[in-house]
Amino acid sequence: MKRLERMRKYSDKYILDACCGPRMFWFDKSNKNTVFMDNRTLEDTLCDGRTLSVNPDVIGDFRNIPFDDNTFKLVVFDPPHLIHAGENSWLAKKYGVLDINTWKKDLKQGFQECMRVLEDCGVLIFKWSDEQIKFGEILKAIDYKPLFGDKRGKTRWTVFMKEKEND
C-alpha cells in the first residue's frame, strides 16, 4: 500500500503499536484507535494447542515506520527482547528475535522512528524484558531518557515523551 493511501486509510487512528506481534497485552486486540504494525504475519499452533496469530494492519519495520512525521499521539514500542532463540521455537514465533550483531543500532533506529511519528509532546510506551539484554544496556544504546517506569521488574514498562520541536 502506498504511503498516501495508508495515511488516508488510517487517518482516524492516533495510536501506533509498532511491533504488535500477537497483541498479548492488549485488552481490546482490535482497538479502533490503533494501527497494529509488525514486520511479519504468522498463523501457528503452539505445542499446548493454542493458536498463535500475528495479523497486523500494516506490515512494516520499526526501523523505517511507513507513516509521516507527527502522525500519532501515542506509540507503543514492544520490540523483540531476544537475541538467542531457536529459529522455529515458540519463543521466536511469539516474540520475534533481534539480530545479535545489530540489536543496538536497530533499537536506536527504532526509537528514532517512534519519536519521528509522534506528535510534539506525544507519548511513547516502551516495554522490555531483561531476560537476555539488560534494560541498562538499552538505555546506553538509545538517545532518550525515560520519564518514569518500572525500575526493578524483569519486564519493564517505561514512558517517554517527544520534546516539543522548536518553531
C-alpha positions as CSV (number, residue, x, y, z in Angstrom):
1,M,0.0,0.0,0.0
2,K,1.4,3.4,-1.0
3,R,2.2,5.9,1.8
4,L,-0.6,8.4,0.8
5,E,-3.2,5.6,0.6
6,R,-2.0,4.3,4.0
7,M,-2.3,7.8,5.5
8,R,-5.8,8.2,4.3
9,K,-6.9,4.7,5.4
10,Y,-5.6,5.2,9.0
11,S,-6.1,9.0,9.3
12,D,-8.6,8.4,12.2
13,K,-6.1,6.4,14.2
14,Y,-4.0,8.1,16.9
15,I,-2.2,5.1,18.4
16,L,0.6,3.0,16.7
17,D,1.6,-0.3,18.1
18,A,5.0,-0.5,16.2
19,C,5.6,-4.2,17.0
20,C,2.2,-5.7,17.7
21,G,3.1,-9.4,17.4
22,P,0.1,-11.4,18.7
23,R,-1.2,-8.4,20.7
24,M,-0.8,-10.2,24.0
25,F,-1.0,-7.3,26.4
26,W,-4.0,-5.6,24.7
27,F,-7.3,-5.9,26.5
28,D,-9.0,-5.0,23.2
29,K,-7.0,-6.7,20.4
30,S,-8.9,-4.7,17.8
31,N,-8.8,-1.3,19.4
32,K,-10.4,1.1,16.9
33,N,-8.0,3.9,17.6
34,T,-4.9,1.8,16.9
35,V,-2.8,0.9,13.9
36,F,-1.2,-2.5,14.6
37,M,2.1,-2.9,12.8
38,D,4.6,-5.8,12.6
39,N,7.2,-7.0,10.2
40,R,5.5,-10.4,9.8
41,T,2.3,-12.4,9.6
42,L,2.0,-15.8,11.3
43,E,-0.6,-18.4,12.0
44,D,0.6,-21.4,14.0
45,T,-0.5,-23.8,16.7
46,L,1.7,-23.9,19.8
47,C,2.7,-27.1,21.5
48,D,-0.2,-26.8,24.0
49,G,-2.7,-26.5,21.2
50,R,-3.3,-22.7,21.5
51,T,-3.4,-20.7,18.2
52,L,-0.8,-18.1,17.7
53,S,-1.8,-15.3,15.3
54,V,0.3,-12.4,14.2
55,N,-2.0,-10.4,11.9
56,P,-1.0,-6.7,11.7
57,D,-3.0,-4.0,9.9
58,V,0.3,-2.8,8.4
59,I,3.4,-4.8,7.5
60,G,6.3,-2.6,8.4
61,D,9.7,-2.5,10.0
62,F,10.1,-0.4,13.3
63,R,13.4,0.9,11.9
64,N,11.5,2.5,9.0
65,I,8.0,3.2,10.0
66,P,5.8,3.8,6.9
67,F,4.0,6.8,8.3
68,D,4.6,10.6,8.1
69,D,6.2,12.7,10.8
70,N,4.0,13.8,13.7
71,T,1.2,11.3,12.9
72,F,0.4,9.7,16.3
73,K,-0.4,10.8,19.8
74,L,0.8,7.5,21.4
75,V,3.2,4.9,20.2
76,V,3.6,1.5,21.9
77,F,7.1,0.0,21.2
78,D,7.5,-3.6,22.3
79,P,10.3,-4.9,20.1
80,P,11.7,-8.4,20.3
81,H,13.7,-8.9,23.5
82,L,15.6,-11.9,22.5
83,I,18.9,-12.4,20.7
84,H,19.0,-16.2,21.4
85,A,16.1,-18.4,20.4
86,G,15.7,-21.3,18.1
87,E,14.5,-20.3,14.6
88,N,11.3,-22.4,15.0
89,S,11.0,-22.2,18.7
90,W,7.7,-21.0,20.3
91,L,9.7,-18.1,21.8
92,A,10.8,-16.9,18.4
93,K,7.3,-17.3,16.9
94,K,5.7,-15.5,19.8
95,Y,8.1,-12.7,20.4
96,G,10.5,-12.4,17.4
97,V,14.3,-12.2,17.7
98,L,16.7,-9.4,17.3
99,D,19.9,-9.7,15.3
100,I,22.7,-10.4,17.7
101,N,25.1,-8.2,15.8
102,T,22.9,-5.2,15.1
103,W,20.4,-5.0,18.0
104,K,21.9,-1.8,19.5
105,K,21.7,0.0,16.2
106,D,18.3,-1.4,15.4
107,L,16.8,-0.4,18.7
108,K,18.3,3.1,18.5
109,Q,16.9,3.5,15.0
110,G,13.5,2.1,16.2
111,F,13.4,4.7,19.0
112,Q,14.2,7.5,16.5
113,E,11.4,6.3,14.2
114,C,8.9,6.0,17.0
115,M,9.7,9.6,18.1
116,R,9.5,10.8,14.5
117,V,6.0,9.6,14.0
118,L,4.9,11.0,17.4
119,E,3.2,14.4,17.6
120,D,5.0,17.1,19.7
121,C,4.6,16.1,23.3
122,G,3.3,12.7,22.2
123,V,3.9,9.7,24.5
124,L,6.0,6.5,23.8
125,I,5.3,3.5,25.9
126,F,8.3,1.1,25.8
127,K,8.1,-2.5,27.0
128,W,11.3,-4.5,27.6
129,S,12.2,-7.9,29.2
130,D,15.6,-8.1,30.9
131,E,15.9,-11.8,30.2
132,Q,18.7,-11.6,27.6
133,I,19.7,-7.9,27.3
134,K,19.6,-5.8,30.5
135,F,17.5,-2.6,30.4
136,G,20.6,-0.5,31.3
137,E,22.1,-1.7,28.0
138,I,19.1,-0.4,26.1
139,L,19.3,3.0,27.8
140,K,23.0,3.2,26.7
141,A,22.1,2.3,23.1
142,I,19.4,4.9,22.6
143,D,19.4,8.7,22.8
144,Y,16.4,9.1,25.1
145,K,15.8,9.1,28.8
146,P,12.5,7.7,30.2
147,L,10.2,10.0,32.3
148,F,9.2,7.2,34.6
149,G,8.5,3.5,34.7
150,D,9.3,0.2,36.4
151,K,12.9,0.3,37.7
152,R,13.1,-3.2,39.2
153,G,10.9,-5.7,37.4
154,K,12.1,-8.3,34.9
155,T,9.6,-6.9,32.4
156,R,9.9,-3.1,32.2
157,W,7.3,-0.6,31.2
158,T,8.7,2.9,30.7
159,V,7.3,6.1,29.4
160,F,9.0,8.6,27.2
161,M,7.7,11.9,25.8
162,K,8.7,13.6,22.5
163,E,10.1,17.0,23.1
164,K,8.3,19.9,21.5
165,E,10.0,20.9,18.3
166,N,11.2,24.5,18.1
167,D,9.4,26.7,15.7
